């Protein structure tokens, strides 16, 4: 294993980007800005990349090269042809032992395609660092540390997570807003009222709470639907978030029926965060009871979106039809 070569992969993009930023900053301070070169799909230049990786440098003792497009990601929207990627991959593998020890190479792939030759090769040849999604306790510690000297109780933190959801970029951004507000108004502790006044509900969270109510109290669910309509929640965004929430519930019920209840396993196989699994698992009995109703709403949601976009139905029929479907749900 070569010590000066690293592979960074997600699932938590925020943590990966932060670590990459920290390393880049430290390296630049120590060896100068010219010692760091970063390449992505917009400034890809094979000749310059090969120079940076394989050549010794006269005016700098060490060199850091960051490639943000290899190994190939499962996201194919990268602007590269298969031939381009395979040619560079072959060159890198065939010349692997020629990389100077003073040249530090970091390969970044947020979601690498594990079927590709280079990914399999790197597993044995370099240092791999996976930035996994934070567990519940880790997420809370992250929030507490980010708030720094401003206090927040566990109950308020749960409310904050339910409103903001688990994306660390969004969490960090919303904490910055709250900290700024607290500093200006000399507030020492965060409470739910302050969160409600400063932070907007995420559309995904709105869909989650709608489904939460639908499984427990249909009449409150419809009142909530009317409320978000009055608040001008975007129909397309809400429909997508509701579609995602229904899909999550259906997948959870599939696992539950197979006697698979380990939340970490389900999260890993479904590509969801452990927090999302934990929150939805609390309703598993109601989800199982309304299995057919969830599937019917899921199928209908796809068709109503097609009908509205094709002009066969009016936009307001989206909520009207949801109200018809809610009558079928069992409490």
TORDOVO-283278 format. One line per 2 residues: number of its first residue (from 1); for each residue x, y, z of N, C-alpha, C. Coordinates in pm, whole numbers, plus 50000, padded with zeros to 5 digits. Example, Ala and Ser with C-alpha at 12.3 -4.5 7.8 and 13.67 -1.06 7.14 Angstrom:
2
1) 51319,49431,50780,51230,49550,50780,51320,49670,50780 | 51285,49775,50708,51367,49894,50714,51290,50003,50787
END
This chain:
331
1) 50085,49880,50000,50000,50000,50000,50088,50125,50000 | 50059,50220,49912,50139,50342,49900,50083,50449,49994
3) 50169,50501,50082,50123,50591,50188,50085,50731,50140 | 50138,50773,50026,50113,50910,49982,49996,50922,49884
5) 49915,50816,49875,49799,50819,49785,49673,50783,49862 | 49567,50863,49842,49444,50846,49917,49324,50839,49821
7) 49222,50766,49864,49093,50766,49797,48989,50813,49896 | 48922,50925,49866,48815,50979,49951,48681,50948,49886
9) 48591,50887,49961,48455,50864,49911,48354,50906,50017 | 48233,50934,49976,48128,50973,50068,48066,50850,50129
11) 47962,50850,50219,47830,50902,50185,47801,51044,50236 | 47883,51098,50323,47856,51231,50375,47947,51332,50306
13) 47891,51396,50204,47967,51487,50119,48024,51604,50198 | 47948,51654,50293,47991,51769,50373,48123,51738,50445
15) 48130,51623,50511,48249,51584,50586,48368,51563,50494 | 48342,51504,50376,48448,51484,50278,48504,51618,50233
17) 48416,51711,50198,48459,51842,50150,48536,51919,50257 | 48491,51907,50382,48559,51975,50493,48700,51919,50513
19) 48713,51787,50508,48844,51725,50524,48937,51763,50410 | 48882,51766,50289,48962,51803,50173,49007,51949,50183
21) 48917,52035,50228,48949,52177,50246,49057,52196,50352 | 49046,52120,50463,49145,52130,50571,49283,52088,50522
23) 49290,51976,50452,49419,51926,50402,49480,52021,50300 | 49397,52074,50212,49445,52167,50110,49501,52293,50174
25) 49427,52345,50272,49470,52467,50341,49602,52446,50415 | 49613,52336,50488,49736,52307,50563,49856,52288,50470
27) 49831,52219,50358,49939,52193,50263,49987,52323,50199 | 49892,52411,50164,49926,52539,50102,50007,52627,50196
29) 49967,52628,50324,50039,52710,50422,50182,52662,50441 | 50200,52531,50435,50332,52472,50461,50424,52478,50339
31) 50368,52454,50219,50454,52441,50100,50423,52546,49992 | 50326,52634,50019,50293,52738,49921,50174,52702,49834
33) 50103,52804,49786,49981,52781,49706,50010,52706,49577 | 50128,52727,49519,50161,52662,49392,50183,52511,49407
35) 50189,52465,49532,50213,52323,49555,50085,52240,49546 | 49971,52307,49534,49841,52237,49531,49773,52257,49395
37) 49729,52146,49335,49655,52152,49208,49530,52066,49221 | 49416,52125,49185,49289,52053,49193,49227,52046,49054
39) 49186,51925,49013,49126,51906,48880,48988,51843,48895 | 48893,51898,48820,48758,51840,48816,48716,51827,48670
41) 48586,51801,48648,48542,51778,48511,48541,51905,48426 | 48565,52021,48488,48564,52147,48413,48703,52191,48371
43) 48806,52150,48445,48941,52193,48408,49034,52074,48384 | 48976,51964,48339,49052,51841,48317,49152,51860,48203
45) 49278,51837,48235,49383,51847,48135,49482,51734,48162 | 49478,51630,48080,49555,51509,48108,49706,51536,48116
47) 49755,51623,48031,49899,51650,48030,49941,51714,48162 | 49868,51815,48206,49899,51882,48332,49884,51786,48451
49) 49781,51703,48446,49757,51608,48555,49874,51510,48567 | 49918,51456,48455,50029,51360,48457,50158,51426,48505
51) 50177,51552,48465,50294,51626,48513,50291,51637,48665 | 50176,51676,48718,50163,51698,48862,50179,51569,48942
53) 50130,51459,48887,50134,51332,48961,50272,51266,48953 | 50334,51267,48834,50450,51181,48811,50586,51252,48807
55) 50586,51385,48800,50714,51455,48786,50762,51508,48919 | 50896,51519,48931,50957,51589,49044,50950,51739,49016
57) 50953,51817,49124,50939,51962,49107,51062,52034,49161 | 51108,52130,49083,51232,52201,49115,51216,52301,49229
59) 51103,52374,49229,51088,52485,49325,50996,52452,49442 | 50949,52330,49454,50869,52292,49572,50908,52151,49614
61) 50921,52134,49745,50966,52004,49796,50858,51899,49789 | 50734,51941,49797,50622,51847,49792,50511,51901,49703
63) 50426,51809,49655,50318,51847,49563,50191,51773,49601 | 50079,51843,49607,49948,51782,49633,49861,51796,49509
65) 49817,51681,49455,49728,51681,49338,49598,51615,49376 | 49486,51685,49348,49353,51635,49382,49274,51613,49253
67) 49227,51490,49233,49146,51458,49115,49004,51428,49160 | 48909,51511,49118,48771,51497,49164,48683,51423,49064
69) 48742,51344,48978,48658,51272,48881,48701,51127,48862 | 48794,51079,48942,48832,50937,48939,48844,50886,49082
71) 48801,50761,49107,48740,50666,49012,48604,50718,48963 | 48560,50662,48852,48435,50707,48792,48320,50691,48892
73) 48232,50790,48894,48119,50788,48986,48000,50717,48922 | 47907,50673,49007,47783,50615,48954,47700,50722,48885
75) 47729,50849,48915,47667,50960,48842,47739,50975,48709 | 47672,50939,48602,47736,50939,48470,47741,51078,48407
77) 47681,51177,48474,47679,51312,48417,47810,51384,48445 | 47920,51331,48395,48050,51390,48424,48120,51447,48301
79) 48062,51431,48185,48117,51490,48065,48229,51410,48000 | 48260,51291,48051,48368,51210,47998,48314,51089,47924
81) 48379,51054,47815,48342,50932,47745,48408,50813,47816 | 48356,50694,47789,48412,50573,47849,48557,50555,47808
83) 48588,50583,47681,48725,50567,47631,48822,50661,47704 | 48780,50785,47726,48865,50881,47796,48899,50832,47936
85) 48797,50784,48006,48816,50737,48143,48902,50612,48149 | 48876,50519,48056,48952,50393,48056,49098,50416,48019
87) 49125,50506,47927,49264,50536,47888,49343,50594,48005 | 49280,50687,48077,49349,50748,48191,49367,50646,48303
89) 49265,50563,48324,49272,50459,48427,49388,50364,48400 | 49401,50319,48276,49508,50226,48239,49645,50290,48259
91) 49656,50416,48223,49784,50487,48239,49821,50497,48387 | 49724,50530,48469,49748,50545,48613,49791,50413,48676
93) 49721,50306,48643,49753,50175,48700,49891,50126,48653 | 49920,50143,48524,50047,50093,48468,50168,50170,48519
95) 50146,50295,48564,50258,50377,48611,50250,50407,48761 | 50174,50327,48828,50146,50349,48971,50274,50359,49055
97) 50370,50273,49029,50491,50268,49110,50590,50379,49075 | 50556,50463,48976,50644,50573,48937,50608,50705,49002
99) 50503,50705,49085,50463,50828,49154,50564,50860,49264 | 50630,50976,49258,50732,51010,49359,50672,51016,49499
101) 50750,50981,49599,50703,50980,49737,50664,51120,49786 | 50725,51223,49729,50694,51360,49772,50570,51417,49704
103) 50513,51342,49611,50391,51386,49544,50270,51318,49608 | 50189,51398,49676,50070,51345,49743,49952,51350,49645
105) 49886,51237,49627,49773,51226,49534,49646,51189,49610 | 49540,51268,49590,49410,51239,49652,49307,51223,49540
107) 49250,51103,49532,49144,51075,49434,49010,51089,49505 | 48919,51165,49446,48792,51194,49511,48676,51146,49424
109) 48594,51060,49481,48473,51015,49411,48362,51006,49513 | 48265,51096,49504,48159,51102,49605,48078,50973,49610
111) 48060,50912,49495,47982,50788,49491,48042,50696,49385 | 48157,50634,49415,48231,50558,49312,48156,50434,49264
113) 48171,50409,49136,48115,50288,49077,48210,50173,49109 | 48169,50084,49198,48257,49980,49251,48286,49870,49149
115) 48221,49875,49035,48246,49775,48931,48369,49809,48847 | 48415,49935,48853,48523,49979,48765,48658,49927,48813
117) 48746,49902,48717,48877,49842,48743,48959,49926,48840 | 48957,50059,48823,49040,50145,48907,48996,50139,49053
119) 48866,50136,49077,48818,50130,49215,48866,50002,49283 | 48854,49890,49214,48898,49762,49271,49050,49763,49295
121) 49121,49825,49204,49267,49834,49217,49305,49917,49339 | 49238,50030,49359,49271,50122,49467,49246,50063,49605
123) 49152,49969,49615,49121,49909,49745,49243,49844,49809 | 49334,49795,49727,49453,49728,49778,49579,49812,49770
125) 49573,49923,49695,49696,49996,49665,49708,50132,49734 | 49603,50181,49798,49613,50314,49859,49531,50321,49988
127) 49537,50435,50053,49462,50458,50176,49321,50504,50141 | 49223,50428,50181,49083,50463,50152,49016,50522,50275
129) 48952,50634,50257,48879,50697,50367,48735,50720,50326 | 48642,50651,50393,48499,50665,50364,48435,50760,50464
131) 48367,50860,50415,48300,50956,50502,48153,50915,50514 | 48127,50832,50612,47994,50775,50630,47896,50875,50689
133) 47768,50850,50668,47662,50931,50728,47671,50921,50880 | 47652,51033,50947,47664,51035,51092,47552,50957,51160
135) 47588,50885,51264,47486,50820,51346,47414,50927,51427 | 47303,50888,51490,47221,50984,51563,47301,51059,51669
137) 47377,50989,51749,47455,51054,51856,47565,51141,51797 | 47624,51098,51685,47728,51177,51619,47669,51305,51560
139) 47549,51295,51506,47482,51412,51450,47454,51515,51559 | 47409,51469,51675,47381,51560,51787,47510,51626,51837
141) 47616,51548,51844,47745,51606,51885,47793,51711,51785 | 47772,51681,51656,47809,51777,51552,47734,51908,51571
143) 47604,51900,51599,47522,52019,51618,47566,52097,51742 | 47589,52026,51853,47633,52092,51976,47766,52164,51955
145) 47859,52097,51890,47990,52157,51867,47983,52277,51774 | 47892,52271,51677,47878,52382,51582,47813,52504,51648
147) 47721,52480,51740,47661,52592,51816,47763,52653,51912 | 47862,52577,51948,47973,52620,52031,47922,52661,52169
149) 47928,52791,52205,47894,52835,52341,47744,52855,52362 | 47667,52849,52257,47521,52867,52270,47460,52733,52307
151) 47378,52731,52411,47321,52607,52463,47201,52563,52380 | 47181,52432,52374,47063,52375,52309,47033,52241,52377
153) 46912,52222,52424,46875,52100,52494,46856,51986,52395 | 46856,51862,52445,46835,51746,52358,46698,51751,52291
155) 46597,51794,52366,46461,51802,52311,46455,51906,52199 | 46517,52020,52221,46519,52125,52118,46600,52079,51997
157) 46706,52003,52022,46788,51952,51913,46708,51855,51826 | 46627,51771,51888,46540,51678,51812,46445,51757,51723
159) 46389,51865,51778,46298,51950,51701,46373,52015,51585 | 46496,52060,51609,46579,52122,51506,46606,52023,51392
161) 46640,51899,51428,46669,51796,51327,46544,51763,51246 | 46430,51754,51314,46305,51723,51244,46269,51833,51145
163) 46303,51955,51178,46269,52067,51089,46370,52085,50976 | 46497,52067,51006,46603,52091,50907,46636,51966,50828
165) 46617,51850,50888,46650,51718,50834,46798,51692,50857 | 46859,51598,50784,46992,51549,50823,47106,51589,50729
167) 47078,51667,50626,47185,51711,50536,47276,51808,50610 | 47405,51775,50623,47496,51856,50704,47521,51994,50645
169) 47514,52007,50514,47528,52139,50454,47413,52230,50497 | 47292,52178,50494,47176,52257,50537,47181,52283,50688
171) 47217,52181,50766,47227,52197,50911,47327,52308,50945 | 47445,52301,50882,47549,52400,50908,47503,52541,50871
173) 47434,52551,50757,47385,52682,50712,47281,52739,50809 | 47189,52654,50854,47084,52701,50945,47140,52734,51083
175) 47241,52660,51128,47306,52692,51256,47374,52829,51246 | 47439,52856,51132,47502,52987,51113,47401,53100,51129
177) 47282,53082,51074,47176,53185,51086,47135,53204,51231 | 47118,53091,51302,47076,53098,51442,47185,53160,51530
179) 47309,53123,51507,47420,53178,51586,47432,53328,51564 | 47420,53370,51437,47428,53513,51406,47317,53590,51478
181) 47195,53534,51476,47081,53598,51542,47105,53606,51693 | 47154,53497,51752,47179,53493,51896,47288,53593,51936
183) 47392,53605,51856,47500,53698,51887,47453,53843,51883 | 47371,53874,51783,47320,54011,51769,47227,54048,51884
185) 47144,53950,51929,47045,53978,52033,47086,53926,52171 | 47212,53887,52184,47268,53841,52312,47184,53728,52373
187) 47152,53628,52291,47075,53510,52335,47172,53396,52363 | 47157,53333,52479,47252,53231,52522,47202,53087,52501
189) 47073,53069,52470,47020,52934,52453,46914,52931,52343 | 46921,52827,52260,46826,52807,52151,46702,52739,52205
191) 46583,52786,52162,46458,52716,52196,46376,52695,52070 | 46264,52623,52083,46182,52588,51966,46120,52711,51901
193) 46080,52808,51980,46020,52931,51924,46120,53004,51835 | 46244,53009,51881,46347,53076,51802,46371,53002,51670
195) 46376,52869,51676,46393,52789,51555,46278,52812,51458 | 46156,52816,51510,46039,52839,51425,46043,52975,51358
197) 46094,53075,51429,46096,53211,51375,46207,53234,51273 | 46316,53159,51286,46434,53184,51202,46443,53089,51083
199) 46397,52964,51102,46419,52860,51002,46289,52819,50933 | 46295,52804,50802,46181,52757,50724,46181,52605,50721
201) 46061,52547,50716,46050,52401,50703,46101,52359,50566 | 46176,52252,50564,46220,52191,50439,46104,52115,50377
203) 46090,52118,50246,45978,52051,50180,45973,51903,50214 | 46090,51838,50222,46093,51696,50259,46035,51674,50398
205) 46061,51769,50489,46009,51758,50625,45858,51777,50626 | 45809,51868,50541,45665,51889,50530,45596,51760,50486
207) 45656,51692,50387,45599,51565,50339,45603,51459,50447 | 45711,51457,50526,45722,51359,50635,45610,51380,50737
209) 45589,51505,50779,45487,51532,50880,45346,51506,50826 | 45326,51529,50696,45196,51498,50637,45171,51348,50646
211) 45271,51266,50609,45256,51121,50617,45242,51073,50761 | 45314,51137,50852,45305,51105,50994,45161,51122,51043
213) 45101,51234,51005,44962,51260,51046,44865,51167,50974 | 44892,51141,50847,44802,51057,50768,44791,50917,50826
215) 44899,50868,50884,44900,50734,50943,44836,50730,51082 | 44820,50849,51143,44771,50851,51281,44639,50927,51298
217) 44622,51035,51222,44502,51117,51238,44470,51182,51103 | 44380,51120,51026,44353,51164,50888,44300,51307,50881
219) 44216,51345,50979,44157,51479,50974,44261,51588,51000 | 44354,51560,51091,44464,51655,51113,44553,51664,50990
221) 44568,51551,50920,44650,51548,50800,44593,51640,50692 | 44460,51639,50677,44396,51723,50575,44405,51870,50614
223) 44391,51898,50741,44407,52037,50787,44550,52085,50758 | 44644,51995,50781,44784,52028,50754,44807,52051,50605
225) 44742,51971,50521,44753,51987,50376,44699,52122,50332 | 44587,52164,50391,44530,52296,50361,44624,52407,50406
227) 44689,52385,50520,44781,52484,50575,44901,52506,50482 | 44960,52397,50436,45077,52413,50350,45037,52467,50212
229) 44911,52445,50173,44862,52503,50048,44853,52655,50062 | 44805,52699,50177,44795,52843,50203,44932,52909,50213
231) 45032,52830,50255,45168,52884,50267,45244,52877,50135 | 45175,52840,50029,45230,52839,49893,45347,52742,49878
233) 45336,52626,49942,45437,52523,49921,45433,52480,49774 | 45548,52476,49710,45555,52442,49568,45502,52300,49545
235) 45406,52286,49451,45343,52156,49429,45443,52052,49381 | 45529,52091,49286,45625,51994,49232,45722,51945,49339
237) 45769,52040,49422,45862,52002,49529,45793,51911,49630 | 45668,51947,49666,45595,51867,49764,45563,51728,49708
239) 45525,51723,49581,45492,51595,49518,45615,51505,49515 | 45732,51561,49481,45855,51482,49479,45889,51432,49620
241) 45877,51522,49720,45909,51484,49858,45812,51378,49910 | 45685,51390,49872,45585,51291,49914,45612,51157,49845
243) 45649,51163,49719,45686,51042,49644,45803,50971,49713 | 45904,51047,49753,46021,50992,49822,45982,50931,49956
245) 45893,51000,50029,45849,50951,50160,45769,50821,50147 | 45682,50814,50048,45605,50693,50024,45697,50577,49986
247) 45794,50605,49901,45889,50502,49858,45968,50450,49978 | 46009,50540,50067,46082,50499,50188,45997,50408,50274
249) 45871,50444,50295,45782,50363,50378,45758,50225,50318 | 45742,50220,50187,45719,50092,50119,45842,50002,50132
251) 45962,50060,50116,46085,49981,50131,46101,49931,50274 | 46069,50015,50372,46079,49974,50512,45988,49855,50541
253) 45867,49860,50487,45773,49750,50511,45822,49621,50446 | 45886,49633,50329,45943,49514,50263,46046,49447,50354
255) 46134,49528,50413,46236,49473,50502,46173,49414,50629 | 46075,49485,50681,46009,49441,50805,45943,49305,50786
257) 45881,49285,50670,45814,49157,50641,45915,49043,50623 | 46038,49079,50589,46143,48978,50575,46218,48959,50708
259) 46168,49019,50816,46226,49009,50949,46364,49075,50955 | 46386,49172,50869,46510,49249,50873,46478,49382,50943
261) 46532,49401,51062,46497,49518,51142,46619,49602,51182 | 46737,49558,51140,46857,49632,51172,46861,49762,51090
263) 46852,49875,51159,46840,50003,51090,46964,50040,51010 | 47082,50002,51058,47206,50031,50984,47209,49953,50853
265) 47167,49827,50859,47165,49743,50738,47066,49799,50636 | 46947,49836,50684,46844,49891,50594,46893,50021,50531
267) 46953,50107,50612,47002,50236,50563,47107,50216,50455 | 47199,50122,50479,47307,50097,50382,47254,50042,50251
269) 47158,49947,50260,47106,49883,50139,47011,49973,50062 | 46941,50063,50132,46845,50152,50066,46908,50284,50022
271) 47029,50312,50070,47092,50438,50036,47032,50555,50111 | 46973,50529,50229,46911,50633,50310,46995,50658,50434
273) 46972,50773,50500,47045,50801,50623,46986,50720,50738 | 47069,50678,50836,47017,50605,50952,46911,50685,51026
275) 46926,50819,51026,46828,50904,51094,46691,50892,51028 | 46688,50889,50895,46561,50876,50823,46496,50742,50851
277) 46578,50636,50859,46524,50503,50891,46467,50502,51032 | 46542,50560,51127,46499,50562,51267,46366,50635,51283
279) 46354,50752,51220,46232,50833,51232,46112,50760,51175 | 46130,50697,51058,46017,50630,50992,45982,50496,51056
281) 46082,50429,51115,46059,50300,51179,45960,50310,51295 | 45948,50428,51352,45855,50446,51464,45711,50423,51421
283) 45685,50434,51291,45548,50418,51239,45530,50285,51165 | 45620,50189,51187,45619,50068,51105,45488,49990,51115
285) 45425,49988,51231,45299,49914,51245,45189,49977,51161 | 45182,50109,51162,45082,50178,51081,45115,50168,50932
287) 45243,50168,50902,45285,50152,50762,45242,50016,50710 | 45265,49911,50789,45227,49775,50748,45076,49761,50735
289) 45004,49826,50823,44858,49819,50820,44803,49886,50694 | 44873,49989,50645,44827,50065,50528,44912,50036,50404
291) 44961,49914,50395,45048,49874,50284,44984,49903,50149 | 44862,49856,50127,44795,49875,49998,44766,50022,49972
293) 44728,50094,50076,44697,50237,50061,44821,50317,50020 | 44935,50282,50079,45059,50348,50044,45097,50321,49898
295) 45083,50196,49856,45115,50161,49717,45022,50232,49619 | 44893,50238,49653,44797,50306,49564,44830,50455,49551
297) 44865,50519,49664,44899,50662,49659,45029,50682,49581 | 45122,50591,49598,45250,50597,49527,45228,50592,49376
299) 45146,50495,49331,45116,50481,49188,45039,50601,49136 | 44941,50646,49216,44859,50758,49171,44943,50884,49158
301) 45038,50904,49252,45121,51023,49252,45200,51035,49122 | 45248,50922,49073,45322,50921,48947,45231,50964,48831
303) 45110,50906,48827,45019,50934,48716,44963,51077,48721 | 44928,51126,48840,44870,51261,48848,44973,51365,48806
305) 45101,51339,48836,45206,51432,48796,45217,51435,48643 | 45207,51317,48580,45211,51309,48433,45090,51380,48373
307) 44970,51358,48431,44848,51417,48378,44849,51570,48390 | 44900,51621,48502,44904,51766,48520,45003,51829,48422
309) 45122,51767,48409,45224,51822,48320,45184,51813,48174 | 45098,51714,48140,45053,51701,48001,44926,51782,47974
311) 44873,51848,48078,44755,51933,48062,44623,51862,48074 | 44623,51732,48108,44497,51658,48121,44425,51689,48252
313) 44500,51732,48353,44443,51770,48482,44493,51907,48523 | 44415,51976,48605,44456,52107,48656,44543,52088,48780
315) 44623,52190,48807,44717,52184,48918,44647,52162,49053 | 44530,52225,49073,44463,52213,49203,44405,52073,49227
317) 44399,51989,49122,44347,51853,49139,44445,51764,49214 | 44569,51808,49227,44668,51732,49302,44623,51716,49448
319) 44592,51825,49513,44550,51818,49653,44410,51759,49668 | 44322,51786,49571,44186,51731,49578,44190,51579,49575
321) 44276,51523,49490,44285,51377,49480,44353,51314,49601 | 44447,51387,49661,44508,51337,49784,44402,51327,49892
323) 44312,51425,49898,44206,51423,49998,44112,51304,49978 | 44094,51263,49854,44011,51145,49827,44081,51018,49875
325) 44210,51012,49851,44285,50893,49887,44302,50876,50039 | 44303,50987,50112,44327,50977,50256,44215,50900,50327
327) 44093,50900,50267,43980,50828,50330,44005,50679,50340 | 44093,50627,50255,44120,50484,50253,44216,50440,50363
329) 44288,50535,50424,44389,50500,50524,44325,50456,50656 | 44388,50357,50718,44338,50302,50846,44420,50361,50960
331) 44353,50406,51064,44425,50463,51179,44448,50355,51284
END
